[in-house]
């Protein structure tokens, strides 16, 4: 019989706790004949918000990985201009709060460019998290012995081919856990997009709580929803990491 680790036990308990109350609270309202019960109503409203939250998380992660990879290669470049520009980018983006960046893209740039709220959110997450992922990618790539790239170049591969076929596949094993942590952070930070009038989980909850003045019930259910999503995504990322190993 396989022994369950402490981390696995804690994860099972946390998932069980969140899913139990996400199901039990609406079921209790329904059992009591409360067709308009707070938890039952929230259980019907939040799935649409979950969809927006997951879309922003997925597209934001893809854009952050793309930005992070480009900036990482720039930092590793032998050309001083690319190196300095990439370093300048990371310093600037790390120093600007994500919420301020979202406001800047949507409202400030919105005076000149009509950028949809969802696109603004994806760009904001991509630029911000890309600055952090750049060092993750750089560390993963530099962990691969340079002799492997040199051997690939001696076989006639271009630098791009050597990176794509030799370096990146090996670096992913080192990079994935850190990228996964950034993605989990992004999932929780998607709550910030509610300020852009995107109907994510928090936005739906805010509108319901403001209308019915039941803040305790609403934010309890919203918090449980975020908890369940974060735990399930973390397990998915761990499974992906195990497959790579």
C-alpha positions in Angstrom: 0.0 0.0 0.0 1.4 3.4 -1.1 2.0 5.8 1.8 0.5 9.2 1.4 2.9 12.1 1.9 2.2 15.0 4.2 1.8 17.3 1.2 -0.6 14.9 -0.5 -2.6 14.5 2.7 -2.9 18.3 3.1 -3.9 18.7 -0.5 -6.6 16.0 -0.2 -7.9 17.7 3.0 -8.0 21.2 1.5 -9.7 20.0 -1.7 -12.2 18.0 0.2 -12.9 20.9 2.5 -13.5 23.4 -0.4 -15.5 21.1 -2.6 -17.6 19.9 0.3 -18.8 23.4 1.2 -19.1 24.4 -2.4 -21.6 21.6 -2.8 -23.1 21.5 0.7 -24.0 25.1 1.1 -26.2 25.4 -2.1 -27.6 22.0 -1.4 -28.7 23.1 2.0 -30.5 26.1 0.5 -32.2 23.9 -2.0 -33.2 21.4 0.7 -34.7 24.2 2.8 -36.8 25.2 -0.1 -34.9 28.4 -0.6 -34.9 28.7 -4.4 -33.4 32.2 -4.0 -31.0 31.2 -1.2 -27.7 33.1 -1.3 -25.4 30.1 -1.8 -27.7 28.5 -4.3 -27.9 31.6 -6.3 -24.2 32.1 -6.2 -23.7 28.5 -7.4 -25.7 29.4 -10.4 -24.0 32.7 -11.1 -20.3 32.0 -10.5 -19.7 29.4 -13.3 -19.8 32.2 -15.9 -17.2 34.1 -13.8 -15.1 30.9 -13.5 -15.0 30.8 -17.3 -13.6 34.3 -17.6 -11.1 33.7 -14.8 -9.7 30.6 -16.5 -9.6 32.3 -19.9 -7.6 35.2 -18.5 -5.3 32.8 -16.6 -4.6 30.6 -19.7 -4.1 33.5 -22.2 -2.1 35.5 -19.6 0.2 32.5 -19.0 0.7 32.0 -22.7 1.6 35.6 -23.2 3.8 35.7 -20.1 5.7 32.6 -21.3 6.2 34.2 -24.8 7.4 37.5 -23.3 9.5 35.8 -20.7 11.3 33.7 -23.3 12.1 36.7 -25.5 13.4 38.7 -22.6 15.4 35.8 -21.3 17.1 35.3 -24.7 17.7 39.1 -24.8 19.4 38.9 -21.4 21.6 36.1 -22.6 22.5 37.8 -25.8 26.1 38.7 -26.5 24.8 42.0 -28.0 25.0 44.7 -25.3 22.0 46.6 -26.6 19.7 43.6 -26.3 21.1 42.7 -23.0 20.6 46.1 -21.5 17.1 46.6 -23.0 16.0 43.3 -21.6 17.4 44.1 -18.1 15.8 47.5 -18.3 12.4 45.9 -19.1 12.5 43.6 -16.2 13.4 46.4 -13.8 10.6 48.6 -15.0 7.9 46.0 -15.0 8.9 44.5 -11.6 8.6 48.0 -10.1 5.1 48.7 -11.3 2.2 47.1 -9.4 0.1 44.8 -11.6 -3.1 46.7 -10.7 -1.5 50.0 -11.8 -0.4 48.3 -15.1 -3.9 47.1 -15.8 -5.3 50.6 -15.2 -2.6 52.1 -17.4 -3.2 49.8 -20.3 -7.0 49.9 -20.2 -7.7 53.5 -19.1 -4.6 55.6 -19.9 -3.8 54.0 -23.3 -7.5 53.7 -23.8 -7.5 57.4 -24.5 -5.6 56.8 -27.7 -6.3 53.1 -28.4 -9.6 51.3 -27.9 -8.3 48.2 -26.2 -10.9 45.7 -25.1 -10.9 44.9 -21.4 -10.1 41.2 -21.9 -7.1 42.1 -24.2 -5.9 44.7 -21.7 -6.0 42.0 -18.9 -4.1 39.5 -21.0 -1.5 42.1 -22.0 -1.1 43.3 -18.4 -0.5 39.8 -17.1 1.8 39.0 -20.0 4.0 42.0 -19.5 4.1 41.8 -15.7 4.6 38.0 -15.2 6.8 37.9 -18.3 9.3 40.0 -16.4 9.5 37.4 -13.7 9.4 34.4 -16.0 12.4 35.8 -17.9 14.8 35.0 -15.1 13.1 31.6 -14.7 13.8 30.8 -18.3 17.3 32.2 -18.2 18.2 30.1 -15.1 16.8 27.0 -16.8 18.6 27.5 -20.0 21.9 28.3 -18.3 21.6 25.1 -16.2 22.1 23.1 -19.4 25.9 22.5 -20.1 27.1 24.8 -22.9 28.9 21.8 -24.4 25.6 20.4 -25.5 24.7 23.4 -27.6 28.3 23.5 -29.0 28.0 19.9 -30.0 24.8 20.6 -31.7 26.3 23.5 -33.6 29.2 21.3 -34.6 26.7 18.9 -36.2 25.5 21.7 -38.5 22.5 23.0 -36.4 21.9 26.7 -36.2 21.7 28.3 -32.8 17.9 28.4 -33.1 17.7 24.7 -33.9 20.1 23.8 -31.1 18.0 25.8 -28.6 14.7 24.3 -29.9 15.7 20.7 -30.2 18.5 20.3 -27.6 18.4 23.0 -24.9 14.7 23.8 -24.4 13.4 20.2 -24.0 15.9 19.6 -21.2 15.5 23.1 -19.6 11.7 22.5 -19.3 12.2 20.0 -16.6 13.8 22.7 -14.5 11.6 25.5 -15.6 8.2 23.9 -15.2 7.9 24.0 -11.4 8.7 27.8 -11.3 6.4 28.5 -14.3 3.7 26.5 -12.5 4.1 28.7 -9.4 3.8 31.8 -11.5 0.6 30.4 -13.1 -0.9 29.7 -9.7 -0.1 33.3 -8.7 -1.7 34.5 -11.9 -4.9 32.6 -11.2 -5.3 34.3 -7.9 -4.3 37.7 -9.3 -7.1 37.5 -12.0 -9.3 38.8 -9.2 -7.8 42.2 -10.1 -9.4 42.2 -13.6 -12.8 42.9 -11.9 -11.7 46.6 -12.0 -11.8 46.4 -15.8 -15.5 45.4 -15.7 -14.6 41.8 -16.7 -17.2 39.4 -15.3 -14.8 37.2 -13.5 -15.5 35.4 -10.2 -14.9 38.4 -8.0 -16.8 40.8 -10.3 -19.9 38.5 -10.2 -19.6 38.1 -6.5 -19.2 41.9 -6.0 -22.3 42.7 -8.0 -24.4 40.1 -6.1 -23.1 41.3 -2.7 -23.7 44.9 -3.5 -27.3 44.2 -4.7 -28.3 42.0 -1.8 -26.0 43.2 1.0 -24.9 39.7 2.0 -21.2 40.1 2.0 -20.3 37.3 4.3 -22.1 34.6 2.3 -20.8 36.0 -1.0 -17.2 36.3 -0.2 -17.1 33.0 1.7 -18.3 31.3 -1.5 -16.0 33.3 -3.7 -13.0 32.4 -1.5 -13.9 28.7 -1.6 -14.2 28.9 -5.4 -10.7 30.4 -5.8 -9.3 27.8 -3.3 -10.8 24.9 -5.2 -9.5 26.2 -8.6 -6.0 26.9 -7.2 -5.7 23.4 -5.6 -7.0 21.6 -8.7 -4.6 23.6 -11.0 -1.7 22.9 -8.7 -2.4 19.1 -9.0 -2.6 19.4 -12.8 0.8 21.2 -12.9 2.3 18.5 -10.6 1.0 15.8 -12.9 2.6 17.6 -15.9 5.9 17.9 -14.0 5.8 14.2 -13.2 5.3 13.2 -16.8 8.2 15.3 -17.9 10.5 13.6 -15.4 
